[in-house]
Amino acid sequence: TKLNSINKKALNAQNDPILLKPFNDLEKYSNRGFSKATWTQRMFELDTHYVKNYGEFYDILFVASDGLVFHSIKMEADFMQNLFKGELSNSKLSKSLHANPKSQFIDYDYYLPSKEPASFFVVQINNNDVHLGWVIFQYSINAINSVLSAHKKLGKTGENYLTNTDKIMITQSRLIPENTSLQIKVDTEAPSRALKETVGHM
């Protein structure tokens, strides 16, 4: 499936020298200790690599072990902020990393810097036994909506949707004009059976 494919791509990032390079210069990155020309060149290299190899992800966050987002592709409101402090400490991303630094997938929840739901594929970066931080791939809710948009054989009232383990609808309903992502609980037989059986179709 598409999610399995991008999960595999994210986990392989620990073998990607271009994505690991910022951690070798972590102190210089966090303190902007590069010359303007060097900084511009490094950003260009990362942006180009992102477009060519990781464009299906909305953003890539480079996070130090103390929680500092010392670089990101989009440079949204989380750039140069600490995931473990202030408003960001309340995010599902922050709480999951605190509870389990080796987390590999963090399910959809509202992410304030992007002002929309997001999920995250997390790769812990270590140098021997020293934890340097994480490369975190942010996956947009719109990417999932686009996968589930086909409904030709579902008639007028059928639809595809995803829920989380709390039966909260993650994706947008095609039958409801208002935003349904993380807004509606679908406490019906279908998600109840799906969560119980985990695999299958009916």
C-alpha positions in Angstrom: 0.0 0.0 0.0 1.0 3.6 -0.3 1.5 4.1 3.4 3.7 1.1 3.7 5.8 2.4 0.8 6.3 5.8 2.3 7.0 4.3 5.7 9.8 2.2 4.2 11.2 5.3 2.5 11.1 7.3 5.8 12.9 4.5 7.7 15.6 4.2 5.0 16.5 7.9 5.8 18.9 6.7 8.4 21.1 5.5 5.5 20.8 8.8 3.6 24.0 10.8 4.0 22.5 14.1 2.8 19.8 13.9 5.5 22.3 13.0 8.1 24.7 15.8 7.2 22.9 18.5 9.2 23.5 16.4 12.4 27.2 16.5 11.8 27.1 20.3 11.9 24.3 20.5 14.5 26.0 23.2 16.6 26.6 25.4 13.6 23.1 24.8 12.3 21.4 25.7 15.6 23.6 28.8 16.1 23.5 29.8 12.4 27.3 29.5 12.5 27.7 29.2 8.8 28.6 32.0 6.4 25.7 33.3 4.4 27.0 31.7 1.3 27.6 28.3 3.0 24.2 28.4 4.7 22.5 29.2 1.3 24.3 26.3 -0.4 23.4 23.8 2.4 19.7 24.9 2.2 19.7 24.5 -1.6 21.2 21.0 -1.4 18.6 19.9 1.1 15.7 21.5 -0.7 16.8 19.9 -4.0 17.2 16.5 -2.4 13.7 16.8 -0.8 12.0 17.6 -4.1 13.8 14.8 -5.9 13.4 12.1 -3.3 10.9 13.0 -0.6 8.3 15.2 -2.3 5.4 13.1 -1.1 6.0 14.4 2.4 4.7 17.8 3.4 7.8 18.7 5.4 11.0 17.2 6.9 11.9 18.4 10.4 15.5 18.1 11.7 15.2 17.9 15.5 18.0 17.8 18.1 17.8 15.4 21.0 16.8 18.3 23.3 13.7 19.0 21.0 15.0 22.0 19.0 13.8 22.0 15.4 17.1 23.3 14.1 16.1 23.0 10.5 13.0 22.2 8.3 12.2 22.3 4.7 9.1 24.5 5.0 10.4 26.6 7.9 6.9 27.0 9.4 6.2 28.2 12.9 8.0 25.2 14.5 11.4 26.2 12.9 13.9 27.1 15.6 11.3 26.2 18.3 11.5 23.4 20.8 9.0 20.6 20.6 9.3 20.0 24.3 8.6 23.6 25.4 5.7 26.0 25.2 2.7 25.4 22.9 4.4 22.7 20.9 4.9 20.5 24.1 1.1 19.9 24.0 1.3 18.3 20.5 0.9 14.6 20.0 4.3 14.6 18.3 6.0 16.0 21.4 4.2 13.7 23.8 4.9 10.6 21.7 8.7 11.4 21.4 8.8 12.0 25.2 7.0 8.7 25.9 9.0 6.7 23.3 12.0 8.3 21.7 12.2 5.4 19.3 8.7 6.0 17.9 8.4 5.3 14.2 4.9 6.5 13.4 2.7 9.1 15.1 -0.9 9.0 14.0 -2.9 12.0 12.7 -3.6 14.8 15.2 -4.0 18.6 14.8 -0.5 20.1 14.4 -0.5 23.8 15.3 2.4 25.0 13.1 0.7 23.7 10.0 -2.8 24.6 11.2 -4.1 21.2 10.1 -4.0 17.5 11.0 -0.7 15.7 10.3 1.0 12.4 10.9 4.7 11.8 11.3 7.2 9.1 10.3 10.1 9.4 12.8 13.7 8.2 12.4 15.9 8.4 15.5 19.5 9.5 14.6 22.3 8.0 16.7 26.1 8.2 16.5 27.2 4.9 18.0 25.3 5.0 21.4 24.8 8.8 21.4 21.4 10.0 20.6 21.7 13.1 18.3 18.0 13.7 17.5 15.4 12.8 14.9 14.6 13.2 11.2 10.8 13.6 11.2 8.8 13.3 8.0 5.5 15.2 8.2 2.6 13.6 6.1 -0.3 15.8 5.2 -3.9 14.9 5.7 -4.5 16.1 2.1 -2.3 13.3 0.8 -4.6 10.7 2.5 -7.7 12.4 1.2 -6.4 12.2 -2.4 -5.8 8.5 -2.1 -9.4 7.9 -0.9 -11.0 10.3 -3.3 -12.1 7.6 -5.8 -15.8 6.7 -5.2 -17.1 5.7 -8.6 -18.5 2.3 -7.5 -19.8 3.5 -4.1 -23.1 5.0 -5.4 -24.6 8.1 -3.9 -24.1 7.3 -0.3 -21.0 5.1 0.0 -17.7 6.5 0.9 -14.1 5.7 1.9 -12.7 7.1 5.2 -10.1 6.4 7.8 -10.6 6.6 11.6 -8.1 6.4 14.4 -8.4 3.9 17.3 -10.8 6.2 19.0 -13.1 6.0 16.0 -12.5 9.7 15.2 -12.7 10.3 11.4 -9.3 11.3 10.1 -10.2 12.0 6.5 -12.7 14.3 4.9 -16.2 12.9 4.3 -17.5 13.4 0.7 -21.0 13.6 2.1 -20.5 16.4 4.5 -19.4 19.8 3.3 -17.9 20.9 6.6 -14.5 19.8 7.7 -14.8 16.3 9.2 -11.1 15.6 9.9 -10.7 14.9 13.6 -14.2 16.4 14.1 -16.6 13.4 14.0 -16.8 10.2 15.9 -17.9 7.2 13.7 -19.2 4.8 16.4 -20.7 2.3 14.0 -20.3 -1.4 13.2 -17.7 -1.0 10.4 -14.9 0.8 12.4 -15.7 -1.4 15.5 -15.2 -4.6 13.5 -12.2 -3.2 11.6 -10.4 -2.2 14.9 -11.2 -5.6 16.4 -10.2 -7.8 13.4 -7.3 -5.5 12.2 -7.1 -7.1 8.8 -9.8 -8.0 6.2 -12.7 -6.6 4.3 -16.5 -7.0 4.4 
